[in-house]
């Protein structure tokens, strides 16, 4: 049975996940303005896109998949007909989704800091897919360096793929 405590946990977890995705999507300038000014200027509606459209499309697709999975697992947790084993698996899956999102974001920051490339990272069980935006220039040396650097972040050996857009 789901009780009020579990319902509150699932609700707050969902809110935190949505807010973290929103925060990650904001640029540093927007965050600084939001913190300093307490008011957001809504008159300036210009849009500047710094990343490639492929990376943005991959992020949107990934976010949609994550939200669909979250909804599916939350429905299992809130279902009175679900068995305790199913609820336990759904809870574990929710934790894995949250952990993977954090690791993906950290790996993107590492690639940006060390290699000066915008990237998209997707973790799916033992597979890590990295899409690097470098204007179509395919460089095996850079790909190997990225693979070695990403592998350092994991305790077990991962299957890492680097693609260039």
C-alpha positions in Angstrom: 0.0 0.0 0.0 1.1 3.5 -0.7 0.8 5.8 2.2 1.0 9.6 2.5 4.7 9.5 3.3 5.5 7.6 0.1 3.2 9.9 -1.9 5.0 13.0 -0.6 8.4 11.5 -1.4 7.4 10.7 -5.0 5.9 14.1 -5.5 8.9 16.0 -4.1 11.3 13.7 -6.0 9.4 14.6 -9.2 9.5 18.3 -8.5 13.2 18.2 -7.7 14.0 16.3 -11.0 11.9 18.8 -13.1 13.6 21.8 -11.4 17.1 20.3 -11.9 16.4 19.7 -15.6 15.1 23.3 -15.8 18.2 24.6 -14.0 20.6 22.7 -16.2 18.9 24.1 -19.3 19.5 27.7 -18.1 22.6 29.6 -19.2 25.0 31.0 -16.6 24.0 34.6 -17.4 20.3 33.8 -16.8 21.1 32.2 -13.4 23.3 35.1 -12.3 20.6 37.6 -13.4 17.9 35.6 -11.6 19.9 35.5 -8.4 21.1 39.1 -8.4 18.1 41.0 -9.7 15.2 39.0 -8.3 13.3 40.2 -11.4 13.6 38.8 -14.9 13.3 41.2 -17.8 10.6 39.8 -20.0 10.7 42.5 -22.6 13.9 41.2 -24.2 12.7 38.1 -26.1 15.8 37.5 -28.2 17.0 33.9 -28.4 20.6 33.0 -28.8 21.4 29.3 -29.4 25.0 28.4 -28.7 24.8 24.6 -29.1 24.2 22.7 -32.3 20.6 21.8 -33.1 21.5 18.1 -33.0 22.6 18.3 -29.4 19.5 20.2 -28.4 17.3 17.7 -30.2 19.1 14.8 -28.4 18.6 16.6 -25.1 14.9 17.1 -25.7 14.4 13.5 -26.8 16.3 12.3 -23.8 14.2 14.5 -21.5 11.0 13.2 -23.0 12.1 9.6 -22.5 13.0 10.3 -18.9 9.7 12.0 -18.2 7.8 9.1 -19.7 9.8 6.6 -17.6 9.2 8.7 -14.5 5.5 8.8 -15.1 5.4 5.0 -15.7 7.3 4.3 -12.5 5.3 6.8 -10.5 2.1 5.1 -11.6 3.5 1.8 -10.4 4.4 3.3 -7.0 1.0 4.9 -6.6 -0.9 1.8 -7.8 -2.7 -0.1 -5.1 -2.8 -3.2 -7.3 1.0 -3.3 -7.7 2.9 -5.9 -5.7 5.6 -4.8 -3.3 8.3 -6.3 -5.5 7.1 -4.2 -8.5 7.1 -1.1 -6.3 10.6 -1.8 -5.1 11.8 -2.2 -8.7 10.1 1.0 -9.7 11.7 2.8 -6.8 15.1 1.5 -7.7 14.5 2.5 -11.4 13.6 6.0 -10.3 16.8 6.2 -8.3 18.9 5.0 -11.2 17.3 7.5 -13.5 18.2 10.3 -11.1 21.7 9.0 -10.6 22.3 8.6 -14.4 21.1 12.2 -15.0 23.6 13.5 -12.5 26.5 11.5 -14.0 25.6 12.5 -17.5 25.6 16.2 -16.6 29.0 15.8 -14.8 30.5 14.0 -17.8 29.3 16.8 -20.1 31.0 19.4 -17.8 34.2 17.4 -17.9 34.2 17.2 -21.7 33.5 21.0 -21.9 36.3 21.8 -19.4 39.0 19.5 -20.6 38.3 19.2 -24.3 36.5 22.5 -24.9 33.6 20.8 -26.8 29.9 20.9 -26.3 28.6 17.4 -25.9 25.6 15.2 -25.1 26.1 12.2 -22.9 23.5 9.3 -22.5 24.0 6.4 -20.1 22.0 3.3 -20.7 22.9 0.4 -18.4 26.5 -0.4 -19.3 26.6 1.8 -22.4 27.7 5.4 -22.5 27.1 7.3 -25.7 28.8 10.7 -26.2 27.9 13.0 -29.1 30.5 15.8 -29.5 29.8 19.0 -31.4 33.0 19.8 -33.3 31.6 21.0 -36.7 31.8 17.5 -38.3 35.5 17.0 -37.8 36.1 13.4 -37.0 39.3 13.0 -34.9 40.1 9.5 -33.6 42.8 10.9 -31.2 40.2 13.1 -29.5 37.7 10.3 -29.4 40.2 8.0 -27.7 41.1 10.7 -25.2 37.4 11.3 -24.4 36.8 7.5 -24.0 39.8 7.2 -21.6 38.8 10.2 -19.6 35.2 9.1 -19.3 36.2 5.5 -18.3 38.2 7.0 -15.3 34.8 8.2 -13.8 33.5 4.6 -13.6 34.5 1.8 -11.3 33.5 -1.0 -13.8 34.4 -1.1 -17.5 31.8 0.6 -19.6 31.1 0.4 -23.4 31.7 4.0 -24.5 30.9 5.3 -28.0 31.9 8.7 -29.2 30.1 10.3 -32.2 30.9 13.6 -33.8 28.2 15.9 -35.1 
